Amino acid sequence: MQPRNLICVVVDGVHAGMIGAYGNSWVQTRGLDRLACESFVFDQAFITSPAVDQLYRGLWFGSRATGGGGQSVDGSSFPRLLRAAGLRTALVTDDGDVANLSAVADFAERLIVDAPGEDRTAPDGSDTQLARLFRSATEWLQTAREPFCLWAHARGMAGPWDAPWEFRNRFAEDEDPEPPSFAAVPDRMLGEACDPDELLGITHAYAGQIALLDQCIGDFSQALAQSNSAANTQLTFLAARGFPLGEHRRVGPCDLALYNELVQVPWFMRFPDGLGRLARSQALVQPADLPGTLLDWLALDRACLGSGNASSLLSIIDGRSESIRDRLLMVSRHDRAIRTPAWYLRQPEGGAPELYAKPSDRWEVNEVSNLMPDVVAGLLAGMSELEQAGEDTILRPLADALVIEMD
């Protein structure tokens, strides 16, 4: 049997609405779109929490990290199970928060890519932080012994916006103001009298970073295609969280309000045998589903992961099922939210619940809680049930009114 390898690329701060595969027609993302065309694409992927430690409880332990049994990280981690199965494991990251997680010790190799500490745009794309990260990952790949797992986590748009100025300038029209030259990540609430030209400049700068990421992904994909291990390697691309760009008056992580621009993430899975290629799913999925899916594909026992209740999406990818759940829970510092196929309810701390129809109201523009009090009550009850549930709890299906889209 041929060895099976894994590459997982996690990038922070990727706004799903800026990727061609998710409907963007403004920023050219040929590298990411090509990867999406070769992959199984999840259209409704959402974070559990914007906190990095909770993200990796999901990615490395299969834990939802929100329910009554979700805070535990007891049991074996994903990298530990892979090492025990004989895979060479390596983590490449430029994120100090990720590098300091306890489970990082379960990787056989750890490559920390230092940031230069300069708050300025780079003279060339190859001098940027993203390029350094992907260059380190590519160099490791060129000497990798199969079977292997390479896990790369990039700060991405949560790190310096250091793409060369011309990257952002290519998105400015002739009548637009000249794009700003800052490299520090913008992170603030916008005032009522916000200058639209200021927000436009921020958007141009962000688009430049996406163009840089797309170039890095394209170069990395090409390096993988030219490697000896390409025919045996599964590649996953996933964002750690999104990035608000003025929606709901927020730019950057800000107060971590759980709106779609922060919580929805792009997620592609490319399998070497073409499994799921050109297919998409509307199933509700979260990062905690990834390790169990990969263990299933490797024919390893996912019951050994974390608390022993890891979920898997392989049955969705191979067409045996359409979904594995009817709701998702998300938790932030001051918010909690529940998502079903038909509705999104956000409960801010100390405030009234907000209700949005899905998937039509993608960016939560029309708040309709006053029109649908029964839906609000049902979703609040469903949220409470999720919060109290342990990892092994089997929940009762939600009422049809909470999961079926309105005509």
C-alpha positions in Angstrom: 0.0 0.0 0.0 1.3 3.4 -0.9 2.1 5.8 2.0 -0.5 8.5 2.7 0.7 12.0 3.6 -1.1 15.0 5.0 -0.5 18.7 4.5 -2.7 21.1 6.6 -2.4 24.8 5.9 -4.2 27.1 8.3 -4.2 30.8 7.7 -5.7 33.4 10.0 -7.9 36.3 9.0 -9.1 35.1 5.6 -12.4 36.8 4.7 -14.4 34.2 2.8 -16.1 36.9 0.7 -12.7 37.8 -0.8 -12.1 34.4 -2.3 -13.3 33.6 -5.8 -14.5 30.1 -4.9 -16.9 31.8 -2.4 -18.4 34.3 -4.8 -15.8 37.1 -5.0 -15.3 38.6 -8.5 -13.2 41.6 -7.6 -9.9 40.1 -6.4 -8.2 37.6 -8.7 -7.5 34.5 -6.5 -6.3 32.0 -9.2 -4.2 29.9 -6.9 -6.9 29.4 -4.3 -9.6 29.0 -7.0 -7.5 26.3 -8.7 -7.0 24.5 -5.4 -10.8 24.7 -4.8 -11.5 23.2 -8.3 -9.3 20.3 -7.4 -10.9 19.9 -3.9 -14.1 19.2 -2.0 -15.3 22.6 -0.8 -17.3 23.3 2.4 -19.5 26.3 1.8 -20.8 26.5 5.4 -17.7 26.2 7.6 -17.7 28.1 10.8 -15.3 28.6 13.7 -16.2 27.5 17.2 -14.5 30.4 18.8 -12.1 33.2 17.7 -9.7 32.2 20.5 -6.6 30.3 19.1 -6.5 27.8 22.0 -10.1 26.8 21.4 -9.5 26.5 17.7 -6.7 24.0 18.3 -8.7 22.1 20.8 -10.8 21.3 17.8 -8.1 20.9 15.2 -5.8 18.7 17.4 -8.2 17.0 19.8 -11.5 17.0 17.9 -13.2 18.9 20.8 -15.9 21.5 20.2 -14.6 23.3 23.3 -17.9 24.9 24.0 -20.3 22.4 25.5 -20.2 20.9 29.0 -17.7 18.3 28.0 -15.9 20.4 25.5 -13.2 22.1 27.6 -11.3 18.9 28.3 -8.2 18.2 26.2 -7.5 14.9 27.8 -6.5 12.0 25.5 -4.2 11.8 22.6 -3.6 14.7 20.2 -3.8 14.4 16.4 0.0 14.8 16.0 0.7 12.3 18.7 -1.5 9.7 17.0 0.2 10.3 13.7 3.6 9.9 15.2 2.5 6.6 16.8 1.3 5.5 13.4 4.7 6.1 11.9 4.2 9.5 10.2 6.9 12.1 10.3 5.3 15.2 11.8 6.3 18.8 11.5 4.7 22.1 12.5 5.7 25.3 10.8 4.3 28.6 12.2 4.9 32.3 12.7 2.3 32.6 15.4 3.6 32.7 18.9 0.2 31.8 20.4 0.2 28.5 18.4 3.9 27.8 19.1 3.2 28.0 22.8 0.3 25.5 22.9 1.1 22.4 24.9 0.2 19.9 22.1 3.0 21.4 19.9 5.4 19.1 21.8 3.6 16.2 20.1 5.1 17.2 16.7 8.5 15.6 16.0 9.7 18.8 14.4 8.8 22.4 15.1 9.9 25.2 12.8 9.2 28.7 14.2 9.4 31.4 11.5 10.4 34.7 13.2 8.9 38.0 12.2 11.4 40.8 11.5 9.4 43.2 13.7 9.3 46.0 11.1 6.1 47.8 10.6 6.4 48.6 6.9 5.5 47.1 3.5 8.1 44.9 1.9 10.0 45.9 -1.2 9.2 42.5 -2.8 6.7 39.8 -2.3 9.4 37.3 -1.4 10.4 39.5 1.6 7.0 39.3 3.3 6.1 37.3 6.3 3.7 35.0 4.4 6.3 34.3 1.8 8.8 33.4 4.6 6.3 31.0 6.2 5.5 29.2 2.9 9.1 29.1 2.0 9.9 27.3 5.2 7.1 24.9 4.6 8.3 24.3 1.0 11.9 23.6 2.1 10.7 21.1 4.7 8.5 19.4 2.0 11.5 19.0 -0.3 13.3 16.8 2.2 10.2 15.0 3.7 10.3 11.3 4.2 7.0 9.5 3.6 4.6 9.1 5.2 4.4 12.5 6.8 2.2 15.3 8.1 3.2 18.9 7.6 1.1 21.4 9.5 1.5 25.0 8.6 -0.2 27.8 10.6 0.3 31.4 9.3 -0.7 34.5 11.1 -1.8 35.7 7.6 -4.0 38.8 7.8 -3.7 38.8 11.6 0.0 39.4 11.0 1.7 42.4 9.3 0.1 43.7 6.1 3.5 43.9 4.5 2.7 43.0 0.9 4.4 45.5 -1.4 2.5 48.7 -1.9 1.8 47.9 -5.6 -0.1 44.8 -4.5 -2.8 47.0 -2.9 -2.5 49.7 -5.5 -3.6 47.3 -8.3 -7.2 47.4 -6.8 -7.5 51.2 -6.8 -9.5 52.7 -9.6 -8.2 55.9 -11.3 -10.7 58.1 -9.3 -9.9 56.4 -5.9 -7.6 57.9 -3.3 -4.1 56.4 -3.3 -4.0 53.3 -1.1 -2.5 53.8 2.4 1.1 52.6 3.1 0.5 51.2 6.7 1.5 47.6 7.6 0.0 47.4 11.1 -3.2 45.4 11.2 -6.2 47.7 11.5 -8.4 46.8 14.5 -11.1 49.2 15.6 -14.7 50.2 15.7 -15.8 52.7 13.0 -17.5 55.9 14.1 -20.8 57.1 12.7 -19.0 59.6 10.6 -16.3 57.3 9.2 -14.7 58.5 6.0 -15.6 56.0 3.3 -12.3 56.7 1.5 -10.5 55.5 4.7 -12.4 52.2 4.6 -11.8 51.9 0.9 -8.1 52.2 1.5 -8.2 49.5 4.2 -10.1 47.3 1.8 -7.5 47.8 -0.9 -4.7 47.0 1.5 -6.5 43.9 2.6 -7.0 42.9 -1.0 -3.3 43.2 -1.5 -2.7 40.8 1.3 -5.2 38.3 -0.2 -3.3 38.6 -3.5 -0.1 37.8 -1.7 -1.6 34.8 0.0 -3.0 33.6 -3.3 0.5 33.8 -4.9 2.0 31.9 -1.9 -0.7 29.2 -2.2 -0.1 28.9 -5.9 3.7 28.6 -5.5 3.3 26.1 -2.7 0.8 24.0 -4.7 3.2 24.0 -7.6 6.1 22.9 -5.4 3.9 20.0 -4.0 2.9 19.0 -7.6 6.5 18.7 -8.6 7.5 16.7 -5.5 7.9 12.9 -5.4 5.1 12.7 -2.8 2.4 14.5 -4.7 0.6 11.4 -5.8 0.1 10.3 -2.1 -0.6 13.6 -0.4 -3.8 15.0 0.9 -3.9 18.9 1.2 -6.3 20.8 3.4 -6.6 24.6 3.3 -8.6 26.2 6.2 -8.8 29.7 7.6 -8.5 30.1 11.4 -11.1 32.9 11.3 -12.4 35.6 9.0 -11.7 39.3 9.0 -14.3 42.1 9.4 -13.9 44.8 6.7 -16.3 47.4 8.0 -19.4 45.2 8.2 -21.3 46.0 11.4 -18.9 49.0 11.8 -15.9 46.7 12.7 -12.5 46.5 11.1 -10.3 43.6 12.3 -11.0 41.3 15.2 -12.0 44.3 17.3 -14.4 43.0 20.0 -14.7 39.6 18.3 -18.4 40.0 17.6 -19.8 36.8 16.1 -20.9 38.0 12.7 -20.4 36.1 9.5 -17.4 38.1 8.3 -15.5 36.7 11.4 -17.0 33.3 11.8 -17.3 31.9 8.3 -14.1 30.4 6.9 -13.0 28.9 3.6 -12.2 25.2 3.7 -10.9 23.1 0.9 -9.8 19.4 1.0 -7.9 18.0 -2.0 -7.4 14.2 -2.0 -4.7 12.6 -4.2 -7.2 10.1 -5.8 -9.6 12.9 -6.8 -12.1 12.0 -4.0 -14.8 14.7 -3.8 -13.2 16.8 -6.6 -15.4 19.6 -7.9 -18.1 18.8 -5.3 -19.4 21.2 -2.7 -21.4 20.8 0.5 -23.8 23.0 2.4 -23.4 20.9 5.5 -22.6 22.8 8.7 -19.0 22.0 9.7 -16.4 23.3 12.2 -12.6 22.8 12.6 -13.2 20.1 15.2 -14.4 17.9 12.3 -11.0 17.9 10.6 -8.8 15.6 12.6 -11.4 12.8 12.7 -11.9 13.1 8.9 -8.2 12.8 8.2 -7.8 9.9 10.6 -10.6 8.1 8.8 -8.9 8.7 5.5 -5.7 7.3 6.9 -7.6 4.3 8.2 -6.6 5.1 11.8 -9.0 4.9 14.7 -10.4 8.3 15.5 -11.9 6.9 18.8 -8.3 7.3 20.1 -8.4 11.1 19.6 -9.1 13.4 22.5 -12.2 12.4 24.4 -12.9 9.6 22.0 -15.9 11.3 20.3 -14.3 12.9 17.3 -16.5 13.5 14.3 -15.7 12.9 10.7 -16.8 14.4 7.4 -15.6 11.6 5.2 -19.2 10.3 4.6 -20.1 13.8 3.3 -17.1 13.9 1.0 -17.7 10.5 -0.5 -21.4 11.1 -0.9 -22.8 8.7 1.7 -24.5 11.5 3.7 -25.4 15.1 3.3 -24.9 16.4 6.8 -23.9 15.2 10.3 -25.7 17.9 12.4 -28.5 20.4 12.3 -26.9 23.2 14.4 -23.6 24.7 15.4 -22.6 26.7 18.5 -20.1 29.6 18.5 -18.8 31.4 21.6 -16.7 34.6 22.0 -15.8 36.8 24.9 -19.1 38.7 24.8 -21.2 36.7 22.4 -22.7 33.3 21.8 -24.4 32.2 18.6 -26.2 29.3 17.1 -26.4 28.5 13.3 -28.8 26.2 11.6 -29.3 25.7 7.9 -32.1 28.3 8.0 -31.2 30.7 10.8 -28.4 32.5 12.6 -29.1 33.8 16.1 -26.5 35.9 17.9 -26.9 36.6 21.6 -24.7 39.5 22.7 -23.8 39.7 26.4 -26.4 41.9 28.1 -28.3 42.6 24.9 -31.3 41.4 22.9 -30.9 38.4 20.6 -30.4 39.1 16.9 -31.9 36.8 14.3 -31.0 36.5 10.6 -32.4 34.3 7.8 -29.9 32.0 6.2 -28.4 31.4 3.8 -30.0 34.4 1.9 -28.8 37.1 4.4 -25.2 36.1 4.2 -23.7 39.1 5.9 -26.5 39.7 8.5 -28.0 42.8 7.1 -31.7 42.3 8.0 -32.3 41.6 11.7 -35.8 40.0 12.0 -36.1 38.8 15.6 -39.2 40.9 16.2 -40.9 39.1 13.3 -40.1 35.6 14.4 -40.4 35.3 18.2 -41.1 31.5 18.1 -37.9 31.0 16.1 -35.9 33.1 18.6 -37.3 31.1 21.5 -36.6 27.8 19.8 -33.0 28.7 18.9 -32.3 30.0 22.4 -33.4 26.7 23.7 -31.3 24.8 21.1 -28.3 27.0 22.1 -28.8 26.2 25.8 -29.0 22.5 25.0 -25.7 22.7 23.0 -23.9 24.5 25.8 -24.9 21.9 28.4 -24.2 18.9 26.2 -21.0 16.8 26.5 -19.0 15.6 23.6 -20.8 12.3 23.5 -24.3 13.7 23.8 -26.8 12.8 21.0 -29.1 15.8 20.6 -32.7 15.6 19.6 -33.3 17.0 16.1 -34.5 20.6 16.0 -38.0 21.4 14.9 -38.5 21.8 11.1 -39.2 25.6 11.5 -35.6 26.0 12.8 -33.8 24.1 10.1 -35.9 24.5 6.9 -35.4 27.7 4.8 -38.4 29.9 4.4 -39.8 30.3 0.9 
